[in-house]
Amino acid sequence: MEADTGLKRTITTTQLACFGIGSTVGTGIFFVMSEAVPDAGPSVVISFLIAGIAAGLAVICYAEMASAVPVSGSTYSYAYATLGEVVAMAVAGCLLLEYGVATAAVAVGWSQYLNALLGYIHLPAIPHALSAAPWDENPGVVNLPAIILVALCAVLLIRGASESARANAIMVAIKLSVLALFAAVAFSAFNTDNMSPFFLNGANGVTAAAGVIFFSFIGLDAVSTAGEEVKDPQRTMPRALMAALITVIVVYVLVALAAVGAQQADKFKGQEAGLAQILEDVTGSTWPSIVLSAGAVISIFSVTLVTLYGQTRILFAMGRDGMLPTFFTRVNATTLTPVNNTVVVAVVVALMAGFIPLDYLIDMVSIGTLTAFTVVSLGVIILRRREPNLERPFKVPFYPVTPVLAIAACMYILWGLHWYTFVFFGLWVSVVICYYLVYGRKHSRLNVTSDPLGG
């Protein structure tokens, strides 16, 4: 069940695991603490565990689907193979929301750390008018650093998938080293008084925080967008997914525990570049904060890089299936990358990052990710029944309990999201379905072949 679409197979298991780690560790820890701790207080550690368990169950399902259907397109392709074209388009709507918004949200947060770094090294900060969106709580004109970051990532992706993977692996190593430094320093100032009251807003607070935090697990999904550029995908993808999952959960819980132990919960709300501020408060010196901010500025680049990559490969898969014009599937003869596709995605994401505030974006990413994880878990059950003899180098353990638990965990976290998130999400998916009825159904590749994943 492999497709040959002109993309080049160059990515190794380690590089693919770094894709998952690189796009996941960073979105959560560097940004979400200021959003999640006001909801849950010190029990945000439990919120990280709940979100991690939900993601872990879903990742196991991803591993089986990735081994059975090793193509680009992530959940969209899995839904296309198991649930049909209409559901696949609805899922594509979720993924476009998930990846596009996540990339924009991370780029917005990057500009916060960039300004913090400039301040620490006594350079003029970027004027607020040029580093905040027009509808932010403290409005600016445009978030220019976020736009520049997206442009830089697009240039790297156009150069080639292998080059992007190598650069990402280096940035992941920097990121993990910086977070290890943070945990070591913050644990030295651990104060048990900061852990009380542990449940700041009860169980509802823990659930609400888990919903916000789930945004940070999008990187694990991104691993499955690289199916057509990975060497030996049926074995590489499950291994990379599991390695990334274990690393991510361990890092998140350690850093979250160190952060809430070193700083009172009420100080997190609205805090920009929060981890750097904690280090400065703990040490009374700026050098650890300079290291952390510099590390964040460099390594958050990798988050934007991988999520932008994922978005382009999902559009590539949709174009291959006839759901989008062939413009999105054209591969450059020299770099073997979808250049047109990458440029379009970069422009749209840059506009979002430049003009929309971060806090309006995060919940939309969470609902898209949770829906994608639910569909993959459901897809495992359907494919096991429909194609019981299909080769699966990796199988979900404790089937069908694991995929059912994965669906239940995603439903539980969805319950904690704000009502207006569901409204905007419903409107967006409706728009995508209308697009399918007007364009996609007429141009579908299924009009000329009955094989949903054939080459």
Helices and strands as residue ranges (DSSP letters): H 13-24, I 27-32, H 33-40, G 41-43, H 44-68, H 75-82, H 85-120, G 128-130, H 144-159, H 161-187, G 192-195, H 202-213, G 214-217, H 218-223, G 224-226, H 233-262, G 265-267, H 274-283, H 287-320, G 326-329, H 339-355, H 359-386, H 401-414, H 419-435, I 436-440, H 441-443, G 445-447
